[in-house]
Amino acid sequence: MAASSQRLPAEPGQVPRRGRGRALLWPVAVAAVSAVVFLGVKGSLIDDAYITLGYARNVAEHFHWGLVRAETANSATSPLNVLLLALGGTLTRVAGGHVHPVTGLGLVFVAAMTAVGWGFARIARALRLPFATAVAGTAAILFNPFVLSATGLEVHLISAALVLLTAYALEGRAIGFGVVAGLAVLVRLDLVLFVVLFALGVGALRRRLLPVAGIVSAVCLPWFVFSWFALGSAIPDTFLIKTTQGAFGEYTYGNGPFYYLDPKRWQATLVSFGPAAAGLLALLGLAGWLLARRQQAARFGPVGVLGLGGLAYYGAYSGLGVPPYQWYYVPPIVALTVVFVVLAGYVATLGHGFRRAVAVTVAVLVFAGTVLPAGYLDVRRGVPWTAPPIFGNWATAAAYARVGQEIGARVGDATVAAPPEVGTLAYFCGCSMVDTFADQGRVVPLVDRRIAETGPVGSFLLRLDYHWFDRTRKPRPVQYRLEWSWAPISGPDTWHLFSPATGNGWVRLVRI
């Protein structure tokens, strides 16, 4: 074994393997349950998920990077998610002759959750925790309404990346950590915050910092170099698009959890953040315990680093002042949920006899009170879902799909200016439906504005990132536009839409 991947004597990864049959059956069980869950949610994907699916379909069918076939774009936040979905769609083409991106999404969903289960099993083994810890942790992520409601985006890949980073950090495996860290940065660039904290905060990785950095760079840099030259910027345009959108009324990311405490979503919000809140308390307890018992720092330290990463992530996004999109909360929710589950599993091992029984009872009650309600809320609204429990789109996926197909039949190859939500309509229209996510010509004013408004350092970095971007590019000319109305309208080329989040709405196709 290479020196960079050897486990240090102090690391708990040297615990002998036990339960090989269980180790083989566990991933199969997670995959099976995940497949059933996906079948229940696949008809309720949110609008941003269809932006990603549109990219994936174009990559699989045309080897083209963009939301619509007619325009190259760089608004896919997670390049790895797009590429994996494209691979899944390609596999469905091999099997059936056509690309089926939603089926490909199912494959990625199951694979990501299986990786979560496998990573939790490694964490439990490394820390000598009951195997029930892996079961509880996997269930806590799989059934979390905030995570599940954003299916189709990169949330399940984020979950897999954070769990695996923790597992490899606990085992002190520099090579495995470096590979997963490079992939994590391709899942979402902002996950580099967790990567840096692990690399600097875990002794076994810090001592192998140069090899780790080399592996991370070898995995992720080729994409960013390609994106910088070919797509106009190394960082996706969504950074500009989202950071210029401002708040949802009085709510930004920092106070965003309160935004979701409305009468329709408060229960799902509480059970989504419940394990994370418990994890925050557990993190404070862990910090005090590690200070008092420094010899345990090498054993549980990486779990504390993960929790600190979740807090740092929340702080960084609060500072950016971005809107409180639900999927932005997934990294801190997952990080603190892992802390909670691991500490609950450890508590269940304390003492003997009566003390052990009390500890196990407490751990089970805490888990039941914070995690099991999530599963109940997931199925209470009916299965399969028509809309997820955390939902803010102006129409359901089914309604947008129906309208998009009818618009595509009317406009043919013409270009349509999209309403505020473009993903599902563009996906099912099959036409050139454009906004800033689809047409880089519409991104140019955002680039110029941010460069002008940002200080010297930020302006320099933006100019560097967009050095190869054609800032003379013009928006694609449109022949139609879709006008949205909250008041009833009628007439030709007018459609009524409904959302459980916003109620009734109408959209009209207008020829320019």
LINBELFEN-V413797 format. One record per pair of residues at least 24 apart in sequence whose C-alpha atoms are under 6 Angstrom apart, sorted by the first residue. I is the first residue (numbers start at 1). J is the second residue. D is the distance in whole Angstrom. If there is no record, write none. Layout:
i=<I | I>
j=<J | J>
d=<D | D>
This chain:
i=<4 | 5 | 5 | 5 | 7 | 12 | 12 | 13 | 13 | 27 | 30 | 31 | 31 | 34 | 35 | 40 | 40 | 41 | 41 | 44 | 44 | 44 | 44 | 47 | 47 | 48 | 49 | 49 | 50 | 50 | 51 | 54 | 56 | 56 | 56 | 60 | 60 | 67 | 68 | 73 | 73 | 74 | 74 | 75 | 75 | 75 | 75 | 77 | 78 | 78 | 79 | 80 | 80 | 81 | 112 | 112 | 112 | 115 | 116 | 119 | 119 | 119 | 122 | 123 | 129 | 133 | 137 | 140 | 143 | 143 | 144 | 144 | 145 | 146 | 149 | 149 | 170 | 172 | 174 | 174 | 178 | 178 | 178 | 181 | 182 | 182 | 182 | 194 | 229 | 232 | 232 | 232 | 233 | 233 | 243 | 247 | 248 | 252 | 252 | 252 | 252 | 253 | 253 | 253 | 253 | 254 | 256 | 271 | 274 | 275 | 275 | 276 | 276 | 276 | 278 | 279 | 279 | 279 | 279 | 282 | 306 | 307 | 307 | 310 | 392 | 394 | 394 | 395 | 395 | 395 | 396 | 400 | 400 | 401 | 404 | 404 | 405 | 415 | 415 | 416 | 416 | 416 | 417 | 418 | 419 | 441 | 441 | 441 | 442 | 444 | 479 | 480 | 480 | 480 | 481 | 481 | 482 | 482 | 483 | 483>
j=<174 | 173 | 174 | 175 | 172 | 126 | 127 | 126 | 171 | 114 | 114 | 110 | 114 | 110 | 110 | 383 | 384 | 384 | 385 | 385 | 386 | 387 | 397 | 423 | 424 | 423 | 152 | 153 | 423 | 424 | 423 | 427 | 82 | 85 | 86 | 86 | 90 | 438 | 432 | 438 | 440 | 236 | 237 | 236 | 237 | 238 | 437 | 236 | 187 | 188 | 186 | 186 | 187 | 154 | 156 | 157 | 160 | 160 | 160 | 163 | 164 | 167 | 167 | 167 | 345 | 345 | 341 | 371 | 374 | 375 | 272 | 374 | 272 | 272 | 388 | 390 | 302 | 204 | 205 | 212 | 212 | 215 | 216 | 216 | 216 | 219 | 220 | 309 | 468 | 466 | 468 | 469 | 465 | 466 | 322 | 323 | 323 | 321 | 322 | 323 | 324 | 318 | 322 | 323 | 324 | 318 | 324 | 374 | 370 | 337 | 370 | 333 | 336 | 337 | 340 | 336 | 337 | 339 | 340 | 340 | 335 | 335 | 336 | 335 | 501 | 499 | 502 | 497 | 498 | 499 | 499 | 424 | 425 | 428 | 428 | 429 | 429 | 478 | 479 | 478 | 480 | 481 | 481 | 482 | 482 | 473 | 474 | 475 | 475 | 471 | 512 | 510 | 511 | 512 | 509 | 510 | 508 | 509 | 507 | 508>
d=<5 | 4 | 5 | 6 | 5 | 5 | 6 | 5 | 5 | 6 | 6 | 5 | 5 | 5 | 6 | 6 | 4 | 6 | 5 | 6 | 5 | 5 | 6 | 5 | 5 | 6 | 5 | 5 | 5 | 5 | 4 | 6 | 5 | 6 | 4 | 5 | 6 | 5 | 6 | 6 | 6 | 5 | 6 | 5 | 5 | 5 | 5 | 6 | 5 | 5 | 6 | 5 | 5 | 6 | 6 | 6 | 6 | 6 | 5 | 6 | 5 | 6 | 6 | 5 | 6 | 5 | 6 | 6 | 6 | 5 | 5 | 6 | 6 | 6 | 5 | 6 | 6 | 5 | 6 | 6 | 5 | 5 | 5 | 6 | 4 | 5 | 5 | 5 | 6 | 6 | 5 | 4 | 5 | 5 | 5 | 5 | 6 | 6 | 6 | 5 | 5 | 5 | 6 | 5 | 4 | 4 | 5 | 6 | 5 | 5 | 6 | 5 | 5 | 5 | 6 | 5 | 5 | 5 | 4 | 6 | 6 | 6 | 5 | 5 | 5 | 5 | 6 | 6 | 5 | 4 | 6 | 6 | 6 | 6 | 5 | 4 | 5 | 5 | 6 | 6 | 5 | 5 | 4 | 6 | 6 | 5 | 5 | 4 | 5 | 6 | 5 | 5 | 4 | 5 | 6 | 5 | 6 | 5 | 5 | 5>
